[in-house]
Amino acid sequence: MSGAKLASFKEQWRLVLVLFLMFLCVLAIGWKVSALHIVERDFLQSQGDIRTIRTVPLVANRGLISDRNGEPLAVSSPVKSIWVNPQKIGAQHSEIERLAMELGLDSDSLLAFMERNSGQKFLYVKRRLAPAEAERILALGIDGVYEQQEYQRFYPQGEVAAHLVGFSNVDDVGQEGLEFSYDGWLRGVPGRRQVIQDQRGHIIEELNTIETAQPGKNLELSIDFRLQNLAYKELKEEFATRRAKSASIVVLDVDTGEVLAMANQPSYNPHNRKNLNDFSVLRNRAITDVFEPGSPIKAFTVTAALESGMYTPDTVIETSPGWMMVNGHEVQDILNYGTLDLTRVITKSSNIGATKIAFEIGPDPIRDVLERVGMGQVSGTGFPGEQGGVLPNHRSWSRIETATFSFGYGLSTTALQLARAYSVIADDGIRKPVSLLKLDEDNLRALRREQVIDKTISNQVLAMLETVVDPARGGSARDARVDFYKVAGKTGTVHVVGKYGYEENLHNSLFVGLVPASDPKLVIVVIVNEPKGDEHYGGQVAAPVFSRVASGAMRILNIAPDDLPEDAFRELSSL
């Protein structure tokens, strides 16, 4: 073979070899493409979905809390929270500084925080931002920074209803008050949805909802915010004026047992988290704090006396000289009232009169009456920390224990419990449960009513309590009067227990009032703890608060007057 032919053959062979190799490459590529599309299609598709399709939570909206008329007391509004993936953002110090600056955070602190948690994939940076602010943060385009939909709790009425409503924490879990008691009812059930996200975490497309979020159920309270606001305002003013240690007020519906208003001082702003660590401010004193009630117990001492059959409203009791020694202890009245009938024992709030009644009938009948009206028992509202007080049950009563028990020492109660007890007198001797929730028609029909005091006796005691507010009959609570309405009630002035016994110059001032007395609709309890100044009697400190609240309540609830002057009555009749 010549050299020329050999060279030509070699060139042809090379061409064939190259073409063959190219064919093999094309065949291999074709095979790989086919394998990717056919053999490995499902695997690759699933891996791609893992990297783009995400299951994100659907946050459930917490239920609304409102008053009995639909006024919102606690609502949830949508907000955004910013979170980061430290593994993705890495050590991009400049980016972290940008993020900190936009969020108003210290950059060094944020950097140190992320370095400490560098192994984590999820860290909250700032919670509960306005949606527009969150979008501004995401617009920075920082890798590893994301947003999450949440809800923030707002309390439109602020401190006015704070003690009753309570508050929830940053995770929307109830911490105090009814937010805590009914957390399971108010809290919704989160859902889940599938979305397609880009590498920055932005949602490109919503695919489907796996589980629908179920919002929490609404809670309708028994309080009337108009009364709540009035009671809070008047109590706060008196609390400040008297420079008192604390104060509470309860307004109770006699017919239904619903709490129409409940307020305490000092109060707090549920939006200011800095003050939410002081339990003395947080607790609902009207339900959780107990105290010796003092003279309001005399109404039940007199009830026991009437039930014994040994007394009538006109039975005469000698209280001269206004004091007596009992087991080495002095029991005394403010003045020497001389001879009093049973009614005037209430009118003048005679400790001597109550003591002599207790000595004659014994302490057990008095205790029995108190137990029947709910003393020493929790009222069953379900409020966290509710106290039942103390109702002593001595195996053997000393004379001094009997005496002090008759005028309200040696036992303890709460403001709500005292209101419930007086509602029995107001409602013909019938005891019923108290409620912090609005009762519908079915609940009212099923309401358990117990006749615990004879109707005649409860009406007699109610008539006696009217004299306390009547200055013409010597009553000491003239400041509790309400224009055009009859009022029944009882004052109380109780020495405070100190480190070494009862303090001479520290008192709790109380007033329990029923209005209108001819057919009571409301029981209002006012207690002012340790008022400062020259005045400390219940008729001076607590009674005026009752008067102002009761007067406003009669107008708000449109309750007809029962004590119009004759000329006004004739004028109205002629219309």
C-alpha positions in Angstrom: 0.0 0.0 0.0 1.4 3.3 -1.1 2.0 6.1 1.3 -0.8 8.2 -0.1 -3.3 5.4 0.3 -2.2 4.6 3.8 -2.5 8.3 4.8 -6.0 8.4 3.3 -7.1 5.2 5.2 -5.8 6.6 8.5 -7.8 9.8 8.0 -11.0 7.8 7.2 -10.4 5.6 10.2 -10.0 8.6 12.5 -13.2 10.1 11.2 -15.1 6.9 11.7 -13.7 6.7 15.3 -14.6 10.2 16.1 -18.1 9.7 14.7 -18.4 6.5 16.6 -17.3 8.2 19.8 -19.8 11.1 19.2 -22.5 8.5 18.6 -21.7 6.9 21.9 -21.8 10.2 23.7 -25.1 11.0 22.1 -26.4 7.6 23.1 -25.2 8.0 26.7 -26.8 11.5 26.9 -30.0 10.1 25.4 -30.0 7.2 27.8 -29.4 9.5 30.8 -32.1 11.9 29.7 -34.5 9.0 29.2 -33.5 7.6 32.6 -34.1 11.0 34.3 -37.5 11.3 32.6 -38.7 7.8 33.0 -36.7 5.8 35.6 -35.9 8.5 38.1 -38.8 10.9 37.4 -40.7 10.3 40.5 -37.7 10.5 42.8 -36.4 13.7 41.2 -39.9 15.3 41.2 -40.3 14.5 44.9 -36.9 15.9 45.7 -37.8 19.1 43.8 -41.0 19.4 45.6 -39.2 19.0 48.9 -37.1 22.0 48.0 -40.0 24.2 46.8 -43.2 23.0 48.3 -43.7 23.8 52.0 -46.3 23.0 54.5 -46.9 26.2 56.5 -49.2 26.6 59.5 -52.5 28.5 59.4 -52.7 30.4 62.7 -56.1 30.2 64.3 -57.8 33.4 65.5 -58.4 33.6 69.2 -62.1 34.1 70.2 -63.6 37.5 70.9 -64.4 38.5 74.5 -67.2 41.0 74.8 -69.6 42.4 77.4 -73.3 41.4 77.5 -74.1 44.0 74.9 -71.4 43.0 72.4 -68.9 45.7 73.4 -65.4 44.2 72.6 -63.2 43.6 75.6 -60.5 41.5 73.9 -59.9 41.1 70.2 -57.2 39.6 68.0 -55.7 41.4 65.0 -53.4 39.9 62.4 -49.7 40.7 62.7 -46.4 39.4 61.3 -43.4 38.1 63.1 -39.8 38.1 61.7 -37.7 35.0 62.0 -34.3 33.9 60.7 -32.5 30.7 59.7 -29.0 31.2 61.3 -27.6 28.4 59.1 -28.7 30.2 56.0 -27.8 33.8 56.9 -24.4 32.6 58.2 -21.8 35.1 59.2 -23.0 37.9 57.0 -22.3 40.6 59.5 -23.2 43.4 57.2 -26.6 41.9 56.5 -27.3 41.2 60.2 -26.4 44.9 61.0 -28.9 46.0 58.3 -31.5 43.8 59.8 -30.9 45.0 63.3 -31.0 48.7 62.2 -34.3 48.2 60.4 -35.8 46.4 63.4 -34.5 48.9 65.9 -32.3 46.3 67.7 -28.7 46.4 68.9 -26.6 44.9 66.1 -24.0 43.4 68.5 -26.7 41.8 70.6 -28.4 40.3 67.6 -25.1 39.0 66.2 -24.2 37.4 69.5 -27.7 35.9 69.7 -27.4 34.3 66.3 -23.9 33.0 66.9 -25.1 31.3 70.1 -27.8 29.6 68.2 -26.0 29.0 65.0 -27.0 25.4 65.0 -30.7 26.2 64.9 -32.9 26.6 61.8 -35.6 28.8 63.3 -35.2 31.9 65.6 -37.7 34.6 66.2 -36.0 38.0 65.8 -39.0 40.3 66.5 -42.6 39.4 67.1 -45.9 41.0 66.3 -45.0 43.7 63.8 -47.6 45.5 61.7 -47.9 43.8 58.3 -46.5 46.9 56.4 -43.5 46.9 58.7 -42.8 43.2 58.1 -43.0 43.7 54.4 -40.5 46.5 54.6 -38.1 44.1 56.4 -38.5 41.4 53.8 -38.0 43.9 51.0 -34.3 44.2 52.2 -33.8 40.9 50.4 -31.6 39.3 53.1 -31.2 35.5 52.7 -32.5 33.5 55.7 -35.0 36.2 56.8 -38.7 35.2 56.8 -42.1 36.3 58.1 -44.8 34.4 59.9 -48.5 35.2 60.2 -49.7 35.6 63.8 -52.4 37.3 65.8 -51.9 39.9 68.6 -54.4 40.4 71.4 -55.8 43.9 72.0 -57.8 45.1 74.9 -59.9 48.1 73.8 -61.1 49.0 77.3 -57.6 48.7 78.8 -57.3 48.9 82.6 -61.1 49.3 83.1 -61.8 45.6 82.6 -58.3 44.3 83.0 -58.8 42.4 86.3 -61.8 40.5 85.0 -60.7 39.9 81.4 -57.0 39.2 82.1 -54.5 38.9 79.3 -52.6 36.5 77.1 -48.9 36.1 76.4 -46.9 36.6 73.2 -47.9 33.1 72.1 -51.6 33.9 72.6 -52.0 31.7 75.6 -54.2 33.1 78.4 -52.2 34.1 81.5 -54.7 35.8 83.9 -58.4 36.3 84.4 -61.0 34.9 82.1 -58.4 34.7 79.3 -56.7 32.0 81.5 -59.9 30.3 82.8 -61.4 29.9 79.3 -58.1 29.5 77.4 -59.3 26.2 75.9 -62.5 27.7 74.8 -61.0 30.9 73.3 -58.0 29.2 71.7 -58.6 28.0 68.1 -57.1 25.0 66.3 -54.3 25.8 63.9 -54.5 24.6 60.3 -52.0 23.7 57.6 -51.6 24.6 53.9 -49.2 23.7 51.1 -47.4 26.5 49.3 -44.6 26.9 46.8 -41.8 29.2 48.1 -38.8 30.7 46.4 -35.3 30.6 47.9 -36.0 33.6 50.0 -39.1 32.1 51.6 -41.6 34.2 49.7 -44.8 32.4 48.9 -45.1 32.1 45.1 -48.3 30.0 44.9 -50.8 28.5 47.3 -51.4 24.9 46.4 -54.1 23.6 48.8 -55.3 23.6 52.3 -54.5 20.5 54.2 -56.4 21.4 57.4 -58.6 24.4 57.8 -57.8 26.6 60.9 -60.7 26.6 63.3 -61.0 30.0 65.1 -61.6 30.1 68.8 -65.1 30.5 70.3 -66.3 33.8 71.5 -67.0 34.6 75.1 -69.8 36.9 76.2 -69.4 38.2 79.7 -72.1 39.2 82.2 -70.7 42.6 82.7 -72.3 45.7 81.2 -69.4 47.9 80.1 -71.4 51.0 80.8 -71.7 50.0 84.4 -68.2 48.7 84.5 -66.8 52.0 83.3 -68.9 53.9 85.8 -67.9 51.7 88.7 -64.2 51.8 87.8 -64.2 55.6 87.4 -65.9 56.2 90.8 -63.8 53.7 92.6 -60.5 55.0 91.2 -61.4 58.6 92.2 -62.2 57.5 95.8 -59.1 55.3 95.9 -56.9 58.3 94.9 -58.7 60.8 97.2 -58.4 58.5 100.2 -54.9 57.4 99.4 -56.0 53.9 100.2 -54.0 50.7 99.9 -56.6 49.1 97.6 -60.3 49.1 96.8 -62.9 46.8 95.2 -66.5 47.1 93.9 -69.0 44.5 92.8 -72.3 45.1 91.1 -74.6 42.0 91.1 -77.9 41.5 89.4 -80.3 40.3 92.1 -82.7 38.4 89.6 -80.1 36.5 87.7 -76.9 36.4 89.8 -74.9 37.9 86.9 -72.0 40.2 87.8 -72.7 43.4 86.0 -69.5 45.2 87.1 -66.4 44.3 89.0 -63.4 46.6 89.4 -60.4 47.0 91.6 -57.7 49.5 92.5 -54.8 49.6 91.8 -55.3 48.4 88.2 -53.0 47.8 85.3 -52.7 48.3 81.6 -52.7 44.9 79.8 -50.7 46.3 76.9 -47.8 47.4 79.1 -45.9 44.2 79.7 -43.4 45.9 82.0 -46.0 46.0 84.8 -47.3 42.5 84.4 -44.9 40.9 87.0 -46.4 42.5 90.1 -49.0 40.0 91.3 -50.4 42.5 93.9 -51.6 44.6 90.9 -52.6 41.7 88.7 -55.0 39.9 91.0 -58.7 40.4 91.0 -59.1 41.4 94.6 -62.9 41.3 94.5 -62.7 37.5 94.1 -59.2 36.5 95.4 -58.8 38.7 98.5 -60.5 37.9 101.8 -61.2 40.2 104.7 -63.2 40.3 107.9 -66.5 41.9 106.9 -67.5 43.4 110.2 -70.9 45.0 110.7 -72.6 43.7 107.4 -72.7 40.4 109.2 -75.2 41.9 111.7 -77.9 41.5 109.1 -77.5 37.7 109.3 -77.2 37.8 113.1 -80.6 39.5 113.2 -81.9 36.9 110.6 -80.9 34.1 113.0 -82.6 35.9 115.9 -85.8 36.2 113.9 -85.6 32.5 112.9 -85.2 31.4 116.5 -88.7 32.7 117.3 -87.2 34.5 120.4 -87.2 37.9 118.6 -89.4 40.1 116.5 -88.4 43.4 114.9 -89.8 45.2 118.0 -88.0 43.1 120.6 -86.2 45.4 123.0 -82.5 45.0 123.9 -80.7 47.0 126.5 -77.3 48.2 125.4 -76.4 50.6 128.2 -73.8 51.8 129.1 -72.5 51.2 125.6 -69.8 48.8 126.6 -69.4 45.4 128.2 -66.5 43.1 129.3 -66.3 39.6 127.8 -63.6 37.3 128.9 -61.4 40.3 129.7 -62.0 42.0 126.4 -64.1 45.1 126.0 -66.9 45.1 123.5 -68.3 48.6 122.8 -70.5 50.8 120.7 -69.5 54.2 119.4 -72.1 55.8 121.7 -74.4 54.6 124.5 -77.6 53.9 122.5 -79.5 52.8 125.6 -82.6 50.7 124.8 -82.9 49.5 121.2 -85.4 47.3 119.4 -84.1 44.8 117.0 -84.5 47.1 114.0 -82.5 49.9 115.7 -79.7 47.4 116.5 -79.2 47.4 112.7 -79.9 51.1 112.3 -77.2 52.0 114.9 -75.0 49.0 114.1 -74.8 48.1 117.8 -72.1 45.7 118.7 -73.6 45.3 122.2 -77.0 44.5 120.7 -75.5 41.9 118.3 -73.5 40.4 121.2 -76.5 40.0 123.4 -78.4 38.3 120.6 -75.6 35.9 120.1 -75.3 35.1 123.8 -79.0 34.2 123.9 -79.4 32.2 120.7 -75.9 30.9 120.5 -73.3 31.1 117.7 -74.4 28.0 115.8 -77.7 29.5 114.4 -75.8 32.5 113.1 -73.2 30.3 111.5 -76.0 28.2 110.0 -77.5 31.3 108.3 -74.2 32.4 107.0 -73.5 29.0 105.6 -76.9 29.0 103.9 -76.2 32.3 102.1 -72.9 31.0 100.8 -70.3 32.2 103.3 -67.2 30.0 103.6 -67.8 28.6 100.1 -66.4 29.5 96.7 -69.1 31.0 94.5 -68.3 28.7 91.6 -67.4 31.3 89.0 -64.4 29.4 87.8 -62.2 32.4 88.1 -58.6 31.5 88.8 -57.6 32.0 92.4 -61.1 32.4 93.7 -61.3 32.2 97.5 -64.1 30.8 99.6 -63.2 32.7 102.8 -63.3 31.2 106.3 -66.4 30.4 108.2 -65.3 29.0 111.6 -66.8 25.9 113.1 -65.5 25.6 116.6 -66.3 22.5 118.6 -66.7 24.8 121.6 -67.2 28.6 121.2 -65.8 30.9 123.9 -67.9 33.9 124.9 -65.5 36.4 123.2 -65.5 34.3 120.0 -69.3 34.3 120.1 -69.4 38.0 120.6 -67.0 39.0 117.9 -68.6 36.5 115.4 -71.9 38.2 115.8 -70.6 41.5 114.5 -68.3 40.2 111.8 -65.0 39.4 113.2 -63.4 35.9 113.3 -64.6 35.0 109.8 -63.5 36.1 106.3 -65.1 36.7 103.0 -64.6 38.2 99.6 -66.5 41.2 98.0 -68.2 38.9 95.6 -69.2 36.4 98.3 -70.6 39.3 100.4 -72.6 40.5 97.4 -74.1 37.1 96.9 -75.0 36.7 100.5 -76.9 40.1 100.5 -78.6 39.1 97.2 -80.4 36.4 99.3 -82.0 39.1 101.5 -82.8 41.1 98.4 -84.5 38.2 96.6 -87.0 37.0 99.2 -84.5 34.6 100.8 -83.6 32.8 97.6 -80.0 31.8 96.9 -78.7 31.3 93.3 -75.3 30.9 91.7 -73.3 33.9 90.6 -72.0 34.1 87.0 -69.3 36.0 85.2 -70.8 35.0 81.9 -74.0 36.2 80.3 -76.9 33.8 80.8 -79.2 33.1 77.9 -82.9 32.3 78.3 -82.2 28.5 78.6 -79.6 29.1 81.4 -82.0 31.4 83.2 -84.9 28.9 83.1 -82.5 26.2 84.4 -81.1 28.5 87.1 -80.9 26.7 90.4 -82.9 28.7 93.0 -82.9 27.6 96.7 -85.1 29.1 99.4 -82.6 29.3 102.2 -84.3 32.1 104.3 -88.0 32.4 104.9 -89.5 35.1 102.7 -91.2 36.9 105.5 -87.9 37.1 107.5 -85.8 38.3 104.6 -88.4 41.1 103.9 -88.2 42.1 107.6 -84.4 42.3 107.5 -84.6 44.3 104.2 -86.9 46.8 105.9 -84.5 47.1 108.8 -81.6 47.8 106.3 -83.6 50.7 104.8 -83.3 52.5 108.1 -79.5 52.6 107.9 -79.8 55.0 104.9 -82.6 57.1 106.4 -81.3 60.0 108.4 -84.8 60.7 109.7 -84.6 57.3 111.5 -81.1 57.8 112.8 -79.2 56.0 110.0 -75.5 56.4 109.7 -75.2 56.0 106.0 -76.9 59.2 104.8 -74.3 59.5 102.0 -75.5 56.3 100.5 -78.9 57.9 99.5 -79.9 57.9 95.8 -82.3 60.6 94.6 -85.8 59.3 93.9 -84.9 55.7 95.0 -85.2 53.8 98.2 -82.0 52.3 99.4 -81.3 49.5 101.9 -77.8 48.8 103.1 -75.2 48.3 105.8 -72.0 50.0 106.7 -68.9 48.3 107.9 -65.7 49.7 109.5 -63.2 47.0 110.4 -59.9 47.2 112.2 -57.1 45.7 110.1 -55.0 42.9 111.5 -51.3 43.8 111.9 -48.2 42.1 113.1 -49.2 42.3 116.7 -53.0 42.2 116.5 -55.6 44.6 115.4 -54.2 48.0 114.4 -55.9 50.9 116.1 -55.6 53.4 113.2 -55.9 51.1 110.2 -59.4 50.3 108.9 -61.3 48.7 106.0 -64.3 50.7 105.1 -67.3 48.9 103.6 -70.8 49.5 102.3 -73.3 46.9 101.0 -76.3 48.5 99.3 -79.6 47.2 97.7 -81.4 49.4 95.3 -84.3 50.1 94.7 -85.2 48.8 98.2 -88.9 48.3 97.4 -87.9 45.6 94.8 -84.1 45.3 94.7 -82.5 44.9 91.3 -78.9 45.4 92.2 -76.5 44.6 95.1 -73.5 46.8 95.2 -70.5 46.1 97.5 -67.8 48.7 98.0 -64.7 48.1 100.1 -61.9 50.6 100.5 -58.8 49.2 102.3 -56.9 51.4 104.7 -58.0 54.8 103.7 -55.8 57.7 104.9 -57.1 60.9 106.5 -59.6 61.8 109.2 -62.5 59.8 107.7 -62.5 56.0 107.8 -66.0 54.9 108.6 -67.9 52.9 105.9 -70.6 55.5 105.8 -68.1 58.3 105.1 -65.7 56.5 102.6 -67.6 53.6 100.9 -71.2 54.8 101.0 -70.6 57.8 98.7 -69.1 55.6 96.0 -72.2 53.3 96.3 -74.5 56.4 95.9 -72.8 57.6 92.7 -72.6 54.2 91.1 -76.2 53.3 92.0 -77.5 56.6 90.7 -75.8 56.0 87.4 -76.8 52.4 87.2 -80.5 53.3 87.7 -80.3 55.6 84.8 -78.3 53.3 82.6 -80.6 50.3 83.2 -83.7 52.4 83.1 -85.0 51.2 86.4 -88.1 53.1 87.5 -87.9 55.3 90.7 -89.7 54.1 93.8 -89.3 57.2 96.0 -90.7 60.1 94.0 -91.9 63.1 96.0 -95.7 63.5 96.1 -95.7 66.6 93.8 -93.5 64.8 91.3 -95.6 61.7 91.4 -98.8 63.8 90.7 -97.0 65.6 87.8 -96.0 62.3 86.3 -99.4 60.8 86.7 -101.0 63.7 84.9 -98.9 63.2 81.8 
